[in-house]
Amino acid sequence: MGYRVLVVDDEKTIRDLITFRLEYHGHEVEIAQNGEEALEKVKVSKPDLMVLDVMMPGISGYEVCRTLKDNPETQGVKVVLLTAKGGAQDELDGKEAGADGFMSKPFRANFLIEKIDELMNA
């Protein structure tokens, strides 16, 4: 069964890679290029899950995640944070923001698919 996934990253190549892999696995994908666009699109598309870059211009992925999790209408959206930083503090910051999963860049697309399946079937 496919999920509705919002992919948010300021790098087109990353968005394209994730989109290709998710669609290949039967998921419906929408994209956003930054945090502001993500917060607007989540209201309309009502995704099951968001793959969210941490470091973006404007609103960070942490802030987007916090905003989603603080809103009763969107707090059920699962969030996987992607970051070029892979330190323990970064993962802790993600958990404090309410993220459901965390992956460091570079990442293997099949591991991302596994993480999404794991979160959605928990």
N, C-alpha and C positions, 0 to 999 in steps of 0.2 A: 504494500500500500504506500502510495506516495504522500509526501508531506508538502505543505506550503512553506517555502523557505525564503527569507529575505536575506540577501547577501549584501553586506555593507563593507566596502573597502575603497580607499581613494586611488588604488592602483588597478588600472584596467586589466592588466594581465592576470592578476590574482582573481578579480571578479570573473573573468572569462573562464579561467581554469576551474574554479569552484562551480560555476554555472554549468559548464559542460559535464562535469562529473555527476553533479546532482541530477541533471536532466537525464543523463544516461541511466541512472538508477531509478528513474520514474518519478522524481520529485518535480513539483511546480516551483519555478524560481522567479523571483523579482529581485531587481538590484537597486541599490542606492549608492551614491558616490561619497556621501558624508553623513555625519550624525544628524544634522538638521533634516536632510531628505529622508533619512531612515525613520525619524519620529513622525514625519508626515505620512509616509507610506504605510507604516504599521497600523495607523488608524483605519486606512482604507482596505488594505490587503489582508489584514488579520492573519498573519503567518502563524504557523505552529512553532517555528523555530527561526532564530536569527543567527547567522554567522557574521560576527562583528569584529572588525579591526579595532585595535585599541588606539593606535596613534594615527589620528586624522586631523586635518585642519578644522578649526572651529571646535565643535563639541567632541570630546574624546569618547571612545568606546565605553570607558568606565561610566561617564556621565549618562550616555544613552541607556546603558544597562540599568543604572540606578533609577532613571526616570521610568523605564518600563516596569521595573519591579515595585516601584512605589505607587503605581497606578493600578487600582483594582481591575480595570478593563484590559490591561496588558500584562499583568503580573504572571499570567500563566504561559506566556511565550518563553520557550526555552532559549537560552543564550549561550552560544559557544564563542568565547573571545579568542581572537587570533592576534598574536603580537610578535614583533621582531625581537623584543626583549624576552628572555626566557628565565629570568631569575625567580627565586622563591618569593621575593617581595612582590613581583608583578603578579604572580599567581594569587598571593594573599590579597592584593588589592582587587583582583577580579572577583574573588569569593566575597569580599566585603561589599562589592558593588551588586552582588546577587547573581553572578554568572553561574550557569549550570555546568559548564565545561570550559576547558582552557587548552589551547594548542599553540606551540611556538612555531614561528616561521624560521626557516623553511619547513614545510610539513609535507607529508605524503597524502595525496588526495584520498587514497583508500582508507587511511587512518581516520580522516575526517568523516568519511561515510560511516565507518564503524562507530565513531563517537556519536554521530547523529542517531543512528539506529539504537544504540545503547540508551541514550537519553530519552528517546521517544517511546521506548519499550519498558522503561523503568516503572 
